[in-house]
């Protein structure tokens, strides 16, 4: 059996292709997605925002979420103990490198107070996510009514 040999040009070409393909697995960046807002059930009551923060190459700390349609926004966590449900404010949320941290009904969420009364189901609004290192990520989100399901 005769051994198969690559020419120097073929070896160089394969090295370039391998290096290029290695670059295709780009380092994940800190991003936010799957965001939406549910209006309050009663006029004047707070709305809630939900989303997922996708961790980047280094740990990050989410310190604030603001909205262009609410006077005040607060990060909260829902919990239950002894059959009683309650909420506690969150001053910051740690985002581990490469991990997803979800804000969803029944868990972490953002309460939006004094929402502009012109905001109706089917409209959009912007959330801005602020991190301890100074990064800010604005994201346009869908708005649903109080009893409506999460948008697809």
N, C-alpha and C positions, 0 to 999 in steps of 0.2 A: 504494500500500500504506500502511495506517495503522499508525504505530508503537504497540506495546503498552506501556502504562504501568501501573505498580503504584501503588495508593493509599498514603498515608503509613502507614496501619494495616497494610497488607500488607507493606510494607518492614520495619516494626518487628517484625512477627510472624516474618518470615523471618530477621531478625537474631537473634532469641531462639532460634529453632530451630537456627540454625548454631552459636551459642555453646553450646547444650546438647549438640549432637552432638560438638563439639570436646572437651567434657568426658568423653565416653564412652571416649576413648582414655586412660584413667587412667595415671599414671606407674607403671611397674612397681616392685614392692617386692621387697626382698631376701626370698627364700623358699627353702625346701628341700623337695624332693619325691622321689618314686620311691625311697624308702628301704626297705631290707630287710637282713636278717642271715642269713648262712649259718653254721650250727654247724660246729665242727671235726669232721674225719673220725674222730679218735681222742679218746675221753673225756679231758678235761683239757687238750687242745690248744686254742689260740686259735680264736675264731670271727672272722668278717670281716663288716664292714658296708659297704654300698654305697648311694649316693644321688646326687642332682644338686642343686647349689646354683644358684639362679637369681638373678643379680645384679640389684640395684636401680638407682636413679638415680645412685648414687655408687659408686666402688670400695669394696670391703670386704675384710677380711682374716679368714679363718677361723683361729682359734688353738687351738681344742680341740673335741673331740667326746667326750661322756661317755655312759654308759649306766647305767640303773637296775638292770641284771642282771650287770654285770661289775665286777670290782675295779679294773681299769686299762684304759684305751683309748689307743691311739697311732695317729696318722695316719702312713701309709707310702706309698711309691711303689715299685711293682715295675718292674724293668728287666732288660735282658739285654745282655751284652757278651761277645764271644768265645765264644758258645754257652753261657754260664753265666748262669743267672737269679739275681737277688738282690733284696733290698729295702733301702730306705733310709728312715729316719724323716724326717717332715716336721714342722718346728716351726710352720709357718704356710703357708697357701695363699691366694694373692691371688685375689680374685674381681673381675674387671673389671666396670665398670658395664654393665648390660644383657646380660651374657654368661652362658652356662651353663658350669659347671665340674662335670664328672662324675667320680665315684668309682665304678669298675667293676672286675670281675675282670680281672686282667692289667695294671692300671694303679694309680691312686691308690685307697686303701681305708683302712678303720680296722680295726686288729687289736684284738680284745676278749679280754682275758686273765682267767682265773679266772671264767668265766661260771657263774652259778648253775646247778647240775645239774638243777634243776627245770624249766628252760627246754627245751621240746621243739618239734619241728617242728609248725607249725600255730598256735603261740601268738604273742603279740605282746610287744614290749618298747618302751621309750622311749629315743630318742637325744636328747641335748641338744647343740645346736650353739652355740658361743660365739665371738663376733667381737671383734676388737680394740677396737671402740668401746663394748663392754659389752653389745651386743644378744645375747640368748639366744633360740633358737628350739627348743622341744621338739617332737618328732614321734614318734608311735606308728608302729612298723614291724612288718612281718611277719617271722616266723622260719621258715626252711626247713632241711631236713636237708642234710648234707654233699654228697650226690650229687644233690640236687634242683635243678630249674631255678628261675630267678628267678620270683617270684610275679607273676601277671598283675594 
